[in-house]
């Protein structure tokens, strides 16, 4: 068994990475089995060979990757609702297990070709899930009378994924393809470039259909970062943004309607019975209440927070106390809709500082190695953290944990001269 593991470890773990890259179309249970199996295989390899390559740097990296897991686990000590807290902590396991898979292997584990294959599989998985939705919701897709949120519910009922997470997956697939296009253009593989441009167009179409604003805006911002390298690329990017702007200001599309509401934004809260008044209750009003209660709640326990098990319950108590003229916050449970606020509510400012320090480490490494795709990923995820609790759902945790690890260790392996 030892010889088998030593001889085939790289190939076996690479196989698991390829399979996990299909996560947009995989059931949650299958994702978990693949992740744990890959981890166990890497663990066995580490038991046999770890003493030959483990270092203080790897120990530091393991702690930094595990920062949020450790912070939330510590907060269980002062959480009243331990069961809920444990569920949150367990949900964060991918943020630890994925980097461990890489850390428990030597530095030659992932090369450029393998990395390219893994990211290509991810893009293929996104294509497959969108084609499935296109076929399954063909009638609803072109029904102009269907309300935006009703269509979103159709999407979520078909694939069991929140629209924001789907839009985020699609957005990062666009970013990956932009980098692939830059690579293929330099090697003059134009047929592949045209295919990728078509895929990007299809992906943007679905972001427009899904109508989730932050993933869309984050995708545009990061694509600007990818393309603004020389005057020619700036012209192309400018033209592209002009076209998208025309779409955004249109009043007949789902995404345009959501941006249009920002023109008349006012700091008001939901009123009335949700069942009767929901067409007049805007997403902005709901978020006003969320952020108001987040501030009112966190200022009472700013240093250590309330513990991961009690953060949402404290928010709900504020909703019940402050918004007695509406049942909006009783019909649906709302978390803080901001990952940074969630960390403060759960672990206080101390927890947020520790988390941001770990992210600063990853960003600094990405900048030092001058690896655009990793910088782009971090920027993309940081922007989405501002408006959603990305790490409160399995779909967000698997996305963040997988790509943060893949990009970090791929960068190291492909750029050793820049890190020595």
Buried (B, 14 or more C-beta within 10 A) or exposed (E): EEEEBEEEBBEBBBBBBBBBBBBBBBEEEBBBBBBBBBBEBBBBBBEBBBEEBBEEEBEEBBEBBBBBBBBBBBBBEBBEBBEBBBEBBEBBBBBBBBBBBBBBBBEEBBBEEBBBBBBBBBBBBBBEBBEEBBEBBEEBBEEEEBEBBEBBEBBBEBBEBBBBBBBBBBBBBBBBBBBBBBEBEEEEBEEBBEBBEEBBEBBBBBBBBBBBBBBBBBBBEBBBBBBEEEEEBEEEBEEBBEEBEEBBEBEEBBBBBBBBBEEEEEEEBBBBEBEEBBEEBBEBBBBBBBBBBBEBBBEEBEEBBBBBBBBBBBBBEBBEEBBEEBBBBEEEEBBBBBBBBBBBBBBBBBBBEBBBEBBEBBBEBBEEBEBBBBBBBBBBBBBBBBBBBBBBBBBBBBBBBBBBBBBBBBBBBBBEEEEE
